[in-house]
Amino acid sequence: MPAIHLGRRPLSFDDLKALRSGKSRLTLSPPAHRRMRGGLEALESLQRGGKAIYGVNTGFGKLCQVRIPATEMSRLQTNLLLSHAAGVGAPLPADEVRLLMALKAAGLAQGASGVRPALAEALCRLLNAGILPEVPEQGSVGASGDLAPMAHMSLLLIGRGRTLDGSTGTAALRRAGLKPFSLGPKEGLALINGTQAMTAVGIGICLDARDLLVQADVVGAMSLEALRGTDAAFSARAMKLRPHPGQAASAANLRRLLAKSAIHASHKDCGKVQDAYSLRCMPQVHGTARDAMAYVEEVVLREANAVTDNPVVFHDEVVSCGNFHGEPVAMAMDLAAIALAEIGALSERRTARLVDHDLSGLPPFLVREEGLNSGFMMAQVTAAALVSENKILAHPASVDSLPTSANQEDHVSMGMTAACKARRVLKQVRQILAIEALAAAQGLEFLRPLKAGRGADAAYRALRRRVGPLERDRELAPDIGAAEALLARRGLADAAEGAVGTLR
């Protein structure tokens, strides 16, 4: 596998995508090694002066006034990992665990944590060997970063904890020919302080949202054709009057997807003046979500390349700062949830129009022999249920705070909560779009032999290769699952792009 050398340049989204999928190795570059040695030597020099240094010769949190003798410093760091591994809930998936391990190694590699290069190298070895710790997703309030998740991640280094495949830490290290790492001063604290867990989840959301937002345009184009709408509202001249970049990109996609439509030509003189907002305003709603996610990407990429440890080490002093506070990521994740929820809300409204004979002119619930068959009746109900849940999940977590650590941490970010909520919203929006894609394809069946625009028709055909038309009632859950899997693989966008070129 190709290697990413920490410390040579900032991590890019391409790097993060490769690390997330396990398609890159991680190594420590010579410049990073030198920076880490410099930070370690500075900390050792300042420590010899006898000054109290948080987390090195003191306790943690409210116990920071307790001085720790030099003979107990290593034990202090081990105890920190053990005591803070108090998370609960479902384990983070493998792709997120890979990212959080890589992000922690990248943060340490900047040399401001005062730890040995060997610590970052040990993390890289675990990652490269595919040894992934089991990390519960609940237990972080995003105050000193993601303490509980990061503690669970770090246990494997010292031969404790469990892996995602169910092995003990000791057994996993033995299989890989690795030995438990013996922690030095500050090394346990440097491992668990930081926002790497919420940032790892956030990076995954950003990468998946890129594909989902393009496919929202594709699915929306299919619905517009099935509902015999018009692309007039997506005029490039009209878009220039309100020059938001996301809106312009979405409108350009729709124009290309709908080009050369036989369906549109067939009703060109129908007399309809305007389409409903769920069709006409796709660029405005989809585009706003695009612009919001562009901001979210800026935040999480900046955070991926940041030092969120505490305290941080300079050549002449150790500074106890608040870089570990998760507010930047928390607020960005709340925005992501809101933006993606709106994509789902608009999609469900298009599905609702498709199944309503009075609005669509198509057979009721998109099936022949209505009454005997219920068609897509309950599929739209499922979409409505998911949209309703997304509204609840879109309530911001970052406006909440509950003091912890005996009121030492008296304002917290709830960043991990915000990230996990946004991740759930994204999955449910993909399911909502899957239902719409199925309904739109079914609507197009009733307009054949007329074909949709080239891009929309290519997407229709890609879906039909996996899910056939609904001739009579059948279980729709497997169809929804197949359509969702196709969206997760970017299948509809890829098919459309094969016909009309790259979509933005």
C-alpha positions in Angstrom: 0.0 0.0 0.0 1.2 3.6 -0.6 2.5 5.4 2.5 1.4 8.7 3.9 4.4 10.3 5.7 3.2 12.3 8.7 4.9 15.6 9.1 5.8 16.3 5.5 2.6 18.2 4.6 -0.9 18.6 6.0 -3.3 15.7 5.6 -5.7 16.2 2.6 -9.2 14.7 2.1 -7.6 12.3 -0.3 -5.3 11.1 2.4 -8.1 10.8 4.9 -10.2 8.9 2.4 -7.4 6.4 1.8 -6.8 6.0 5.5 -10.5 5.5 6.2 -10.6 2.7 3.7 -7.4 1.1 4.9 -5.7 1.7 1.5 -2.7 3.6 2.9 0.0 3.0 5.4 1.0 5.6 7.9 4.7 6.4 8.8 6.5 9.1 10.7 8.6 11.4 8.5 12.1 12.5 9.6 10.9 16.1 10.1 8.1 14.9 12.3 10.6 12.8 14.2 12.8 15.8 14.8 9.9 17.9 16.0 8.8 15.3 18.4 12.3 15.0 19.8 12.5 18.7 20.2 9.1 18.8 22.1 10.2 15.9 24.3 13.5 17.6 25.2 11.8 20.8 26.0 9.4 19.1 28.3 12.2 17.2 30.0 14.1 20.4 30.5 11.1 22.2 32.0 10.3 19.3 34.2 13.8 19.3 35.7 13.1 22.8 36.9 10.6 21.4 39.4 7.6 23.4 38.2 4.2 21.9 38.4 3.2 20.7 34.9 -0.3 19.5 34.5 -0.7 15.8 33.8 3.1 15.2 34.1 3.7 15.7 37.8 0.1 16.5 38.8 -3.2 14.7 38.9 -5.9 15.3 36.4 -9.0 17.5 36.2 -10.0 18.7 39.7 -7.1 16.7 41.0 -4.6 19.0 39.2 -3.4 20.4 42.6 -2.1 17.0 43.7 1.7 16.6 43.0 2.9 13.2 41.7 6.4 12.0 42.6 8.8 11.1 39.7 8.7 7.4 40.6 5.0 7.3 39.9 4.8 9.2 36.7 4.6 6.1 34.4 1.9 4.6 36.6 0.0 7.8 36.6 -0.3 7.6 32.8 -1.3 4.0 32.8 -3.9 4.7 35.4 -5.3 7.5 33.3 -6.0 5.2 30.4 -7.6 2.6 32.6 -9.8 5.0 34.6 -11.0 6.9 31.5 -11.9 3.8 29.5 -15.5 4.2 30.7 -17.4 4.4 27.5 -20.6 2.6 26.6 -22.7 1.9 23.5 -22.1 0.5 20.1 -18.5 0.3 18.9 -17.4 2.8 16.3 -17.1 1.1 12.8 -13.7 0.2 11.5 -13.5 3.1 9.1 -13.9 5.6 11.9 -11.5 3.8 14.2 -8.8 3.9 11.4 -9.3 7.6 11.1 -9.1 8.4 14.8 -5.9 6.4 15.2 -4.4 8.2 12.2 -5.5 11.6 13.4 -4.0 11.0 16.9 -0.7 10.0 15.4 -0.8 13.1 13.1 -1.5 15.3 16.1 1.4 13.8 18.1 3.7 14.2 15.0 3.5 17.9 15.2 5.8 17.9 18.2 3.8 20.0 20.6 2.8 17.2 22.9 6.1 16.5 24.5 6.1 12.8 23.9 8.5 10.3 22.3 8.4 9.7 18.6 8.1 6.0 19.5 4.5 6.7 20.7 3.3 7.9 17.3 5.3 5.1 15.6 3.5 2.6 17.9 0.1 3.9 16.8 1.2 3.7 13.1 2.3 0.1 13.6 -1.1 -0.9 15.1 -2.9 0.8 12.2 -0.7 -0.6 9.5 -1.1 -4.1 11.0 -4.9 -3.7 10.9 -5.2 -4.0 14.7 -8.3 -1.9 15.4 -9.5 -1.3 19.0 -13.1 -1.6 20.1 -14.1 2.0 20.8 -17.6 2.6 22.3 -19.2 5.7 20.7 -20.8 7.1 23.9 -19.1 8.6 26.9 -17.6 11.8 25.5 -18.9 15.3 26.3 -16.2 16.9 24.1 -14.7 18.9 26.9 -11.0 17.8 27.1 -11.7 16.3 23.7 -13.0 12.8 23.5 -11.5 11.3 26.6 -13.4 8.1 26.9 -13.2 7.0 23.3 -9.6 7.9 23.0 -8.8 6.0 26.2 -10.4 2.9 24.7 -8.4 3.4 21.5 -5.2 3.7 23.5 -5.6 0.6 25.7 -4.3 -1.6 22.9 -1.0 0.1 23.0 -0.4 -1.1 26.5 -1.8 -4.6 25.9 -5.2 -4.0 27.4 -8.7 -3.6 26.0 -10.3 -5.4 23.0 -10.1 -5.3 19.3 -13.1 -5.0 16.9 -12.7 -8.6 16.0 -13.1 -9.7 19.6 -9.5 -10.4 20.6 -7.9 -9.2 23.8 -5.2 -6.5 23.5 -2.5 -8.9 24.6 -3.5 -11.5 22.0 -3.7 -9.0 19.2 -0.3 -7.6 19.9 1.2 -11.0 20.1 -0.3 -12.0 16.7 1.3 -8.9 15.2 4.6 -9.5 16.8 4.3 -6.3 18.9 5.0 -5.7 22.5 2.9 -3.6 25.0 4.1 0.0 25.0 5.4 1.4 28.3 4.1 4.9 28.8 6.4 7.8 29.8 5.5 11.2 31.3 2.5 12.8 29.7 2.1 10.1 27.1 -1.2 8.8 28.4 -2.6 12.3 28.6 -1.4 13.1 25.1 -3.2 10.0 23.8 -6.6 10.8 25.3 -6.7 14.6 25.1 -8.0 15.7 21.8 -11.0 15.8 19.4 -9.9 13.0 17.2 -13.0 10.8 17.7 -15.6 13.5 16.8 -13.3 14.6 14.0 -13.0 11.0 12.6 -16.8 10.7 12.6 -17.1 14.1 11.0 -14.6 13.3 8.2 -16.6 10.2 7.3 -19.8 12.3 7.1 -18.1 14.8 4.8 -16.8 12.2 2.5 -20.1 10.4 2.3 -22.1 13.7 2.0 -20.1 14.6 -1.1 -21.5 11.6 -2.9 -25.0 11.9 -1.4 -25.4 15.6 -2.4 -24.6 14.8 -6.1 -27.1 11.9 -6.0 -29.8 14.1 -4.5 -29.7 16.0 -7.7 -29.8 12.8 -9.8 -32.7 11.4 -7.9 -34.5 14.7 -7.9 -34.1 14.8 -11.7 -35.7 11.4 -12.0 -38.7 12.6 -10.0 -39.0 15.8 -12.0 -39.2 13.8 -15.1 -41.7 11.3 -13.7 -43.9 14.2 -12.5 -43.5 15.9 -16.0 -41.9 19.0 -14.6 -39.8 21.6 -16.3 -36.1 22.5 -16.1 -36.9 26.2 -16.9 -36.5 27.1 -13.3 -32.8 26.0 -13.4 -31.9 28.6 -16.0 -28.2 29.6 -15.8 -29.3 33.3 -16.2 -31.7 33.0 -13.3 -29.0 31.3 -11.1 -26.5 34.2 -11.7 -29.0 36.6 -10.1 -28.4 34.8 -6.8 -24.8 33.6 -7.0 -24.5 31.1 -4.2 -22.0 28.5 -5.4 -23.9 25.5 -4.2 -27.1 26.6 -5.9 -25.2 27.2 -9.2 -23.6 23.7 -9.0 -26.9 21.9 -8.3 -28.7 23.8 -11.0 -25.9 23.0 -13.5 -26.2 19.3 -12.6 -29.9 19.3 -13.1 -29.7 21.0 -16.5 -27.2 18.3 -17.6 -29.2 15.4 -16.1 -32.4 16.6 -17.9 -30.9 17.4 -21.3 -32.4 15.8 -24.4 -35.5 14.6 -22.5 -38.2 13.1 -24.7 -40.6 13.3 -21.7 -40.1 17.1 -21.5 -40.6 17.5 -25.2 -43.9 15.6 -25.0 -45.5 18.1 -22.6 -43.7 21.3 -23.6 -47.0 23.0 -24.4 -49.1 21.6 -21.6 -49.9 25.0 -20.1 -48.6 24.4 -16.6 -47.0 27.6 -15.4 -44.9 26.5 -12.4 -43.8 23.4 -10.6 -44.1 22.8 -6.8 -41.3 24.0 -4.7 -40.0 20.5 -4.0 -39.1 20.4 -7.7 -38.6 24.1 -8.7 -36.4 24.9 -5.6 -34.1 21.9 -5.7 -31.0 24.1 -6.5 -31.8 26.5 -3.7 -32.3 23.7 -1.0 -29.7 21.3 -2.3 -27.3 24.1 -3.0 -27.6 25.5 0.5 -26.8 22.1 1.9 -23.7 22.0 -0.4 -22.5 25.4 0.9 -23.1 24.3 4.5 -21.1 21.1 3.9 -18.3 23.1 2.3 -18.0 25.0 5.5 -18.1 21.8 7.6 -15.3 20.3 5.4 -13.1 23.3 6.1 -13.6 22.9 9.8 -13.0 19.2 10.0 -9.9 19.3 7.7 -8.5 22.1 9.8 -9.2 20.1 12.9 -7.6 17.0 11.4 -4.3 18.9 11.1 -4.5 20.7 14.4 -2.9 20.0 17.8 -5.8 19.5 20.3 -3.7 18.3 23.2 -3.3 19.9 26.6 -1.0 21.1 27.9 1.0 22.0 24.8 4.8 22.2 24.8 7.0 25.0 23.4 10.8 25.3 23.7 10.5 27.7 26.6 7.2 26.9 28.3 4.3 24.5 28.8 0.9 26.1 28.2 -2.3 24.8 29.6 -4.8 25.9 27.0 -8.3 24.9 25.7 -7.4 23.5 22.3 -9.1 20.3 23.3 -12.6 21.9 23.6 -14.7 20.5 20.8 -16.9 23.5 20.0 -15.6 24.0 16.4 -16.4 20.5 15.4 -19.6 20.3 17.5 -21.1 23.3 15.8 -20.0 22.1 12.4 -21.6 18.7 13.0 -24.9 20.3 14.1 -24.8 22.3 10.9 -24.2 19.1 8.9 -27.2 17.4 10.5 -29.4 20.4 9.7 -28.2 20.6 6.1 -28.6 16.9 5.4 -32.0 16.7 7.1 -33.2 19.3 4.6 -32.1 17.2 1.7 -34.3 14.4 3.2 -37.2 16.7 3.8 -37.3 17.8 0.2 -36.9 14.3 -1.1 -39.9 13.0 0.9 -42.1 15.8 -0.5 -41.2 14.7 -4.0 -42.1 11.1 -3.1 -45.4 12.3 -1.6 -46.2 14.0 -4.9 -45.3 10.9 -6.9 -47.7 8.6 -5.0 -50.6 11.1 -5.0 -52.6 10.6 -8.2 -54.2 14.1 -7.8 -50.8 15.7 -8.0 -48.9 13.4 -10.3 -51.4 12.2 -12.8 -49.9 8.8 -12.3 -51.7 5.7 -11.0 -52.5 6.0 -7.3 -49.5 4.9 -5.2 -47.7 4.1 -8.5 -49.3 0.7 -9.1 -51.9 -0.7 -11.4 -55.0 -2.4 -9.9 -55.0 0.1 -7.0 -57.0 -1.1 -4.1 -56.1 -4.7 -4.7 -52.5 -3.4 -4.6 -51.2 -0.7 -2.2 -48.0 0.0 -4.2 -45.7 2.6 -2.7 -48.1 3.7 0.0 -46.1 2.5 3.0 -42.7 3.3 1.4 -43.7 7.0 1.5 -44.9 6.5 5.1 -41.4 5.2 5.9 -39.8 8.2 4.3 -42.1 10.4 6.4 -41.1 8.6 9.6 -37.4 9.1 8.8 -37.9 12.8 8.0 -39.6 13.2 11.3 -36.8 11.5 13.2 -34.3 13.7 11.4 -36.0 16.8 12.6 -35.4 15.6 16.2 -31.8 14.6 15.4 -31.2 18.1 13.8 -31.7 19.8 17.2 -28.2 21.1 18.0 -26.1 19.3 20.6 -23.6 22.1 20.8 -26.1 24.4 22.6 -26.2 21.9 25.5 -23.6 21.7 28.3 -23.5 19.7 31.5 -20.5 20.4 33.8 -18.3 17.5 34.6 -15.1 16.7 36.7 -16.4 18.3 39.9 -17.2 21.5 37.9 -13.6 21.9 36.6 -15.0 21.2 33.1 -17.9 23.7 33.5 -18.7 24.1 29.8 -18.6 21.2 27.4 -19.2 20.9 23.6 -21.1 17.7 23.2 -19.2 17.3 20.0 -19.2 13.5 19.8 -23.0 13.6 20.3 -23.3 16.1 17.5 -21.2 14.0 15.2 -23.0 10.7 15.9 -26.4 12.4 15.4 -25.2 13.8 12.0 -24.0 10.4 11.0 -27.4 8.9 11.7 -29.1 11.7 9.8 -26.9 11.0 6.8 -27.8 7.3 6.8 -31.5 8.1 7.0 -31.3 10.7 4.2 -29.7 8.0 2.1 -32.7 5.7 2.9 -35.1 8.5 2.1 -33.4 9.1 -1.3 -33.5 5.4 -1.9 -37.3 5.4 -1.5 -37.6 8.4 -3.8 -35.4 6.8 -6.4 -37.6 3.7 -6.4 -40.8 5.8 -6.6 -39.4 8.0 -9.4 -38.3 4.9 -11.4 -41.7 3.5 -11.0 -43.3 6.7 -12.2 -41.1 6.6 -15.3 -42.5 3.2 -16.1 -45.9 4.7 -16.8 -44.4 7.3 -19.2 -42.5 4.8 -21.4 -41.6 4.5 -24.2 -40.7 8.1 -23.6 -37.3 8.5 -22.0 -36.1 10.9 -19.4 -33.0 13.2 -19.9 -29.8 11.3 -20.6 -28.4 11.6 -17.1 -31.7 10.8 -15.4 -32.4 7.9 -17.8 -28.9 6.4 -17.1 -29.6 6.5 -13.4 -33.0 4.9 -14.0 -31.4 2.1 -15.9 -28.7 1.6 -13.2 -31.5 1.2 -10.6 -33.5 -1.2 -12.8 -30.5 -3.5 -13.1 -30.9 -4.1 -9.4 -34.6 -3.6 -8.7 -37.3 -4.5 -11.2 -40.6 -2.5 -11.7 -43.4 -3.1 -9.2 -46.1 -5.0 -11.2 -48.0 -6.0 -8.1 -47.5 -5.8 -4.3 -44.3 -7.3 -2.9 -42.1 -6.7 0.1 -40.5 -3.3 -0.5 -37.9 -3.5 2.3 -35.4 -5.5 0.2 -35.9 -3.1 -2.7 -35.2 -0.1 -0.4 -32.1 -1.9 0.9 -30.8 -2.5 -2.6 -31.4 1.1 -3.7 -29.7 2.3 -0.5 -26.7 0.1 -1.2 -26.5 1.5 -4.7 -26.5 5.0 -3.4 -23.9 4.1 -0.8 -21.6 2.9 -3.6 -22.4 6.2 -5.6 -24.0 4.0 -8.2 -26.6 6.4 -9.4 -24.1 9.3 -9.8 -21.6 7.1 -11.5 -24.3 5.9 -14.0 -25.4 9.5 -14.7 -21.9 10.7 -15.1 -21.3 7.9 -17.6 -23.9 9.6 -19.8 -23.4 13.3 -19.2 -19.9 13.7 -17.8 -18.7 14.7 -14.3 -21.3 16.2 -12.0 -20.2 18.9 -9.6 
